[in-house]
Amino acid sequence: MKTLYLSDLDGTLLTPAQNLSPYAARTLRRLIREGLPFSYATARSRVTASVVTQGICPRLPAVYHNGIFLTQPATGRVVRFWGFTPREQKDLLDCLLSEGICPIVYGLQEGRERFFWLEPMAGENLNAFLATRPDDPRRTPLSAPEGYYGPSAYYFTCIEDQVPLLPLYRILRERFYCIYGNDLYSGKPWLEILPKQASKATAALALKQWAGAEELVCFGDGINDLPLFEIADRCYAVENACRELKEKADGILPSNREDGVVRFLEEEWEK
């Protein structure tokens, strides 16, 4: 039986320093070279995921932006894409801007990935996030709201500054796939908004079919991994995972500090 192994990155495969330990990097390279059917499913883009995985390049497509893209890590070829319709994009932007919220909008402009934000509206938390990506080629600051409406959007991120996001989450989740919680690194409240049909689960099932796998084994730590766990044949949470995910898990692995996922993969592959 062919098994596909799919892991979250931040808080799961990566250390708290947002990287792979030398052991994890070395071992994953070897296992992939030997033929381990492995990939990852992350909220990150291909750009930032390629940096933190230190050259670990699965032969299979990876899941990016919480399920928006199923993309070949090495070439950037998009296998599947789930985006907002033009009407959904307009309605969502009208709603957020009318509430005084400055979203980061990820979209395609002339076929290239960009992220946009309204510079005059950016608050302290948003600016702190942007400071972590000073050289990101996707950065596209806007001077006026009209700039938001041009690109083809696929992902919205809102970081709480002046306006509480929880009430908005309760409204928008009826129409869109929404994830609300505290950021793993900053601790600030975040709201992520995706098309209703997009999730790690949707993309993972497409990848399972693409790979011709009969079993899907998933690893995670956060709320956004819950849909993944619900469709997995086996699912494992790391020790540092949130309570809700641990309750869904078939087993608990050592924490991301201890490379629990990689040690599990090495043991399974070498049985």
C-alpha positions as CSV (number, residue, x, y, z in Angstrom):
1,M,0.0,0.0,0.0
2,K,1.4,3.4,-1.0
3,T,1.4,5.9,1.8
4,L,1.7,9.7,1.3
5,Y,3.2,11.5,4.3
6,L,2.1,15.2,4.6
7,S,3.4,17.5,7.3
8,D,2.7,21.1,8.4
9,L,5.8,23.3,8.6
10,D,5.7,26.0,11.4
11,G,5.3,24.5,14.8
12,T,5.5,20.9,13.4
13,L,8.4,20.1,11.1
14,L,10.3,23.4,11.8
15,T,12.0,24.2,15.1
16,P,10.8,27.3,17.1
17,A,13.6,29.2,15.3
18,Q,11.7,28.7,12.0
19,N,14.2,26.3,10.5
20,L,15.1,22.6,10.2
21,S,17.5,21.2,12.6
22,P,20.7,19.7,11.0
23,Y,19.4,16.2,11.8
24,A,16.0,16.9,10.3
25,A,17.5,18.5,7.1
26,R,20.0,15.7,6.6
27,T,17.5,12.9,7.3
28,L,14.7,14.3,5.1
29,R,17.1,14.7,2.2
30,R,18.1,11.1,2.5
31,L,14.6,9.8,2.9
32,I,13.3,11.7,-0.1
33,R,16.3,10.5,-2.1
34,E,15.4,6.9,-1.1
35,G,11.9,7.4,-2.4
36,L,9.8,8.4,0.7
37,P,6.5,9.9,-0.6
38,F,6.7,13.0,1.5
39,S,5.5,16.6,1.1
40,Y,4.3,19.5,3.3
41,A,1.1,21.6,3.7
42,T,1.7,25.1,5.0
43,A,0.2,28.5,5.4
44,R,3.4,29.9,3.9
45,S,3.9,30.7,0.2
46,R,6.4,28.8,-1.9
47,V,8.8,31.8,-1.6
48,T,9.0,31.7,2.2
49,A,8.7,27.9,2.5
50,S,11.7,27.4,0.3
51,V,13.8,29.6,2.6
52,V,12.9,27.8,5.9
53,T,13.1,24.3,4.5
54,Q,16.8,24.8,3.6
55,G,16.7,23.1,0.2
56,I,14.5,20.2,1.2
57,C,12.6,19.7,-2.1
58,P,9.9,17.0,-2.2
59,R,9.5,15.3,-5.5
60,L,5.7,15.6,-5.0
61,P,3.8,18.9,-5.1
62,A,3.4,20.8,-1.9
63,V,0.3,22.6,-0.4
64,Y,0.8,26.3,0.0
65,H,-1.3,29.2,1.5
66,N,-3.4,26.8,3.6
67,G,-4.6,25.0,0.5
68,I,-4.8,27.7,-2.2
69,F,-2.0,26.2,-4.3
70,L,-0.8,22.7,-5.0
71,T,2.6,23.5,-6.6
72,Q,5.8,21.7,-7.6
73,P,8.4,23.1,-5.1
74,A,11.3,22.9,-7.5
75,T,9.8,24.4,-10.6
76,G,6.9,26.5,-9.3
77,R,4.5,24.8,-11.7
78,V,1.0,25.1,-10.3
79,V,-0.9,21.7,-10.3
80,R,-4.1,23.0,-8.8
81,F,-5.4,26.5,-7.7
82,W,-8.4,27.6,-5.7
83,G,-9.1,31.4,-5.8
84,F,-11.8,33.9,-5.1
85,T,-14.4,34.8,-7.7
86,P,-14.3,38.6,-8.7
87,R,-17.6,39.1,-6.9
88,E,-16.3,37.4,-3.7
89,Q,-13.1,39.5,-3.8
90,K,-15.1,42.8,-4.2
91,D,-17.6,41.9,-1.4
92,L,-14.8,40.9,1.0
93,L,-12.7,44.0,0.3
94,D,-15.8,46.3,0.7
95,C,-16.6,44.6,4.0
96,L,-13.0,44.8,5.5
97,L,-12.4,48.4,4.3
98,S,-15.7,49.6,5.6
99,E,-14.8,48.2,9.1
100,G,-11.5,50.1,9.0
101,I,-9.4,47.0,8.6
102,C,-6.2,47.0,6.5
103,P,-5.9,43.5,5.0
104,I,-2.8,42.0,3.4
105,V,-4.2,40.7,0.1
106,Y,-2.3,38.0,-1.8
107,G,-3.1,37.9,-5.5
108,L,-1.8,37.3,-9.0
109,Q,-0.9,40.3,-11.0
110,E,0.2,39.6,-14.6
111,G,0.7,36.0,-13.6
112,R,3.1,36.7,-10.7
113,E,2.4,36.3,-7.0
114,R,2.1,39.6,-5.1
115,F,0.9,40.8,-1.7
116,F,-0.7,44.2,-1.2
117,W,-1.5,46.4,1.7
118,L,-2.7,49.9,2.1
119,E,0.3,51.8,3.4
120,P,-1.6,54.8,5.0
121,M,-3.8,52.4,7.0
122,A,-1.1,50.0,8.3
123,G,-1.0,49.8,12.1
124,E,1.8,48.7,14.5
125,N,1.1,44.9,14.2
126,L,0.9,44.9,10.4
127,N,4.1,47.0,10.1
128,A,5.8,44.5,12.5
129,F,4.9,41.7,10.2
130,L,6.0,43.5,7.1
131,A,9.4,44.2,8.8
132,T,10.0,40.4,8.8
133,R,9.8,40.4,5.0
134,P,11.9,43.4,3.9
135,D,13.3,41.8,0.7
136,D,10.3,39.8,-0.3
137,P,9.8,40.3,-4.1
138,R,6.0,40.1,-3.7
139,R,5.8,43.3,-1.6
140,T,3.4,45.8,-3.2
141,P,2.4,48.7,-1.0
142,L,-0.7,50.7,-2.1
143,S,-1.4,54.4,-1.7
144,A,-5.2,54.1,-2.3
145,P,-7.8,51.4,-1.7
146,E,-8.6,51.2,-5.5
147,G,-5.3,49.2,-5.9
148,Y,-6.7,46.3,-4.0
149,Y,-9.4,45.6,-6.6
150,G,-7.2,45.0,-9.6
151,P,-5.3,41.8,-9.0
152,S,-6.9,38.3,-8.8
153,A,-7.0,37.7,-5.1
154,Y,-6.7,34.3,-3.4
155,Y,-5.8,34.9,0.3
156,F,-6.5,37.6,2.9
157,T,-4.7,38.1,6.1
158,C,-5.8,40.5,8.8
159,I,-3.7,41.3,11.8
160,E,-5.5,42.9,14.8
161,D,-4.5,46.5,15.3
162,Q,-7.4,48.8,16.1
163,V,-10.4,46.7,15.2
164,P,-11.2,43.3,17.0
165,L,-11.3,40.5,14.4
166,L,-13.3,37.9,16.3
167,P,-16.8,39.4,15.5
168,L,-15.8,39.7,11.8
169,Y,-14.7,36.0,11.8
170,R,-18.1,34.9,13.1
171,I,-19.8,36.7,10.2
172,L,-17.4,35.9,7.4
173,R,-17.1,32.1,8.2
174,E,-20.6,31.6,6.8
175,R,-19.4,32.4,3.3
176,F,-15.7,31.9,3.3
177,Y,-13.2,29.4,4.8
178,C,-11.8,31.4,7.8
179,I,-9.1,30.7,10.4
180,Y,-9.0,32.8,13.5
181,G,-6.3,32.5,16.2
182,N,-3.1,33.9,17.6
183,D,0.0,34.0,15.4
184,L,2.5,31.3,16.4
185,Y,5.4,33.7,16.7
186,S,4.0,37.2,17.5
187,G,1.0,36.0,19.6
188,K,-1.1,38.7,17.9
189,P,-4.7,37.8,16.8
190,W,-4.9,37.0,13.1
191,L,-7.8,36.3,10.8
192,E,-7.1,34.4,7.6
193,I,-9.7,34.3,4.8
194,L,-9.7,31.9,2.0
195,P,-12.3,30.8,-0.7
196,K,-14.8,28.4,0.8
197,Q,-13.6,25.5,-1.3
198,A,-10.0,25.9,-0.3
199,S,-8.3,24.2,2.6
200,K,-5.4,22.0,3.4
201,A,-7.9,19.1,3.3
202,T,-9.1,19.9,-0.2
203,A,-5.5,20.2,-1.5
204,A,-4.3,17.1,0.4
205,L,-7.0,15.0,-1.2
206,A,-6.1,16.3,-4.6
207,L,-2.4,15.5,-3.9
208,K,-3.3,12.0,-2.6
209,Q,-5.1,11.3,-5.9
210,W,-2.3,12.9,-7.9
211,A,0.3,10.7,-6.2
212,G,-1.7,7.5,-6.5
213,A,-1.6,6.9,-2.8
214,E,-3.9,4.7,-0.9
215,E,-3.2,6.1,2.6
216,L,-2.7,9.6,3.8
217,V,-0.7,10.2,7.0
218,C,-0.7,13.8,8.3
219,F,1.2,15.8,11.0
220,G,0.4,19.1,12.5
221,D,0.2,21.5,15.5
222,G,-2.4,24.2,14.9
223,I,-6.1,25.0,14.3
224,N,-5.5,25.2,10.5
225,D,-4.5,21.6,10.5
226,L,-7.9,20.4,11.8
227,P,-9.4,19.9,8.3
228,L,-6.3,17.9,7.3
229,F,-6.7,15.6,10.3
230,E,-10.4,15.1,9.5
231,I,-9.6,13.5,6.1
232,A,-6.4,11.7,7.0
233,D,-6.2,8.0,7.3
234,R,-3.8,8.5,10.2
235,C,-2.9,11.8,11.9
236,Y,-0.3,12.7,14.5
237,A,0.0,15.9,16.6
238,V,3.3,17.1,18.0
239,E,3.5,17.5,21.8
240,N,3.4,21.3,21.4
241,A,0.2,21.2,19.4
242,C,-3.0,22.9,20.4
243,R,-5.5,21.0,22.5
244,E,-8.2,20.7,19.8
245,L,-5.7,19.0,17.4
246,K,-4.4,16.6,20.0
247,E,-8.0,15.5,20.7
248,K,-8.3,14.6,16.9
249,A,-5.0,12.8,16.7
250,D,-4.3,9.1,16.5
251,G,-1.1,9.7,18.4
252,I,1.1,12.4,20.0
253,L,4.7,12.7,18.8
254,P,7.6,14.5,20.5
255,S,7.6,18.3,20.0
256,N,9.0,20.3,17.1
257,R,12.0,21.0,19.3
258,E,12.7,17.3,19.4
259,D,12.2,16.6,15.7
260,G,9.3,14.3,16.5
261,V,7.9,14.2,12.9
262,V,11.3,13.4,11.3
263,R,12.1,10.7,13.8
264,F,8.7,9.1,13.2
265,L,9.3,9.2,9.4
266,E,12.7,7.7,9.7
267,E,11.4,4.9,11.9
268,E,8.4,4.1,9.6
269,W,10.5,4.1,6.4
270,E,13.2,1.8,7.8
271,K,10.8,-0.8,9.2
